[in-house]
Amino acid sequence: MGAPGRPTPQRPSGQTPDDGTRPRFDDRMPEDYRHPDANPYVTEHRTFGPELLTADQAWRQRGQWGACFGRDADLHVEIGSGNGFFLAELAQRLPQANVLGIELRYKRTVLCGKKIRHAGVTNARIARYHAAFLDDLFEPGSLAALYVNHPDPWPKERHEKNRLISRWFLEDVARFLRPGAPFRLKSDFEPNVARAAALIDTGPEGEPAPALPLRVTGRSEDVNTLPAPWPDDIETNYQRKFKVRGLPVYAIELVRT
Ligand SMILES: C[S@@+](CC[C@H](N)C(=O)[O-])C[C@H]1O[C@@H](n2cnc3c(N)ncnc32)[C@H](O)[C@@H]1O
């Protein structure tokens, strides 16, 4: 099997690649699935309101997220926000920060939008986007923190190419975090946490690779029963499911050097 690389953008046929007029992540879903009749959340996510940005709206914020939030502040980003429990809680706990969630699925962006609205916070937004194309959204060194909670595990080896925790993703982490900023990962799938540490200086196939400017600053074998590598851990929806079943949730913190 070849080394897993960054997913390639899928474009409507006839569109010129990188012509600068559309987000590189346009839509990786089949056309049928995107049709409002097949998925009511397609329309709902477009009309939801200021808490929710479509992919096209999100892409236009690059370099000007302060305007989107109505103020300049540290930008904290969570990837794969799911139902939005963590995102809304983080925004409540960090009123001085701007908090942005990135989520692929239409329905989940709407659920996140509702969580934000229900929490009554004005410092949170959810954007529908794909984690493989963060350079559409952010300038290098522009993030104050990055969080990934329970990325889809893809445990089968033949699905390794689908895993988010990869060398290309760690390269993005190093690129978009500003010096001193943390990357915090929690996962029920231990190899994800081990890989986050190993891929700092190895390539996708385990070969030596140039060391990225990231340093492991903490690790936990189970944040449900032991301290997390950071203060005031926020329980996520998936974390709770594993806790109820008595299963561990692993965690690691890397800091941009
Ligand atoms: C297992 S769920 C975890 C949800 C939440 N973080 C939690 O801990 O409860 C993973 C989430 O990541 C989202 N996701 C998967 N791949 C993604 C990608 N490439 N870009 C953005 N979100 C993605 C999924 O749609 C899903 O909502």
The ligand as an SDF file (V2000), in Angstrom:
LIG
                    3D

 27 29  0  0  0  0  0  0  0  0999 V2000
  -16.1670   10.4390   16.0590 C   0  0  0  0  0  0  0  0  0  0  0  0
  -16.8400   12.0200   15.8010 S   0  0  0  0  0  0  0  0  0  0  0  0
  -16.3280   12.9370   17.2400 C   0  0  0  0  0  0  0  0  0  0  0  0
  -17.2080   14.1190   17.5120 C   0  0  0  0  0  0  0  0  0  0  0  0
  -16.7610   15.0130   18.7000 C   0  0  0  0  0  0  0  0  0  0  0  0
  -15.4800   15.6100   18.4620 N   0  0  0  0  0  0  0  0  0  0  0  0
  -16.7510   14.2800   19.9950 C   0  0  0  0  0  0  0  0  0  0  0  0
  -15.6840   14.0390   20.5560 O   0  0  0  0  0  0  0  0  0  0  0  0
  -17.8390   13.9630   20.4780 O   0  0  0  0  0  0  0  0  0  0  0  0
  -15.7640   12.6900   14.5330 C   0  0  0  0  0  0  0  0  0  0  0  0
  -16.3100   13.9450   13.8870 C   0  0  0  0  0  0  0  0  0  0  0  0
  -15.3550   14.4460   12.9550 O   0  0  0  0  0  0  0  0  0  0  0  0
  -16.0180   14.8280   11.7630 C   0  0  0  0  0  0  0  0  0  0  0  0
  -15.0390   14.7300   10.6620 N   0  0  0  0  0  0  0  0  0  0  0  0
  -14.5330   13.5990   10.1320 C   0  0  0  0  0  0  0  0  0  0  0  0
  -13.6540   13.8860    9.1730 N   0  0  0  0  0  0  0  0  0  0  0  0
  -13.5760   15.2400    9.1000 C   0  0  0  0  0  0  0  0  0  0  0  0
  -12.8400   16.1430    8.2860 C   0  0  0  0  0  0  0  0  0  0  0  0
  -11.9950   15.6950    7.3540 N   0  0  0  0  0  0  0  0  0  0  0  0
  -13.0190   17.4680    8.4630 N   0  0  0  0  0  0  0  0  0  0  0  0
  -13.8830   17.9170    9.4220 C   0  0  0  0  0  0  0  0  0  0  0  0
  -14.6110   17.1010   10.2280 N   0  0  0  0  0  0  0  0  0  0  0  0
  -14.4690   15.7890   10.0620 C   0  0  0  0  0  0  0  0  0  0  0  0
  -17.1630   13.8480   11.6420 C   0  0  0  0  0  0  0  0  0  0  0  0
  -18.1940   14.2990   10.7990 O   0  0  0  0  0  0  0  0  0  0  0  0
  -17.5920   13.7230   13.0990 C   0  0  0  0  0  0  0  0  0  0  0  0
  -18.5430   14.7000   13.4530 O   0  0  0  0  0  0  0  0  0  0  0  0
  1  2  1  0
  2  3  1  0
  2 10  1  0
  3  4  1  0
  4  5  1  0
  5  6  1  0
  5  7  1  0
  7  8  2  0
  7  9  1  0
 10 11  1  0
 11 12  1  0
 11 26  1  0
 12 13  1  0
 13 14  1  0
 13 24  1  0
 14 15  1  0
 14 23  1  0
 15 16  2  0
 16 17  1  0
 17 18  1  0
 17 23  2  0
 18 19  1  0
 18 20  2  0
 20 21  1  0
 21 22  2  0
 22 23  1  0
 24 25  1  0
 24 26  1  0
 26 27  1  0
M  CHG  2   2   1   9  -1
M  END
$$$$
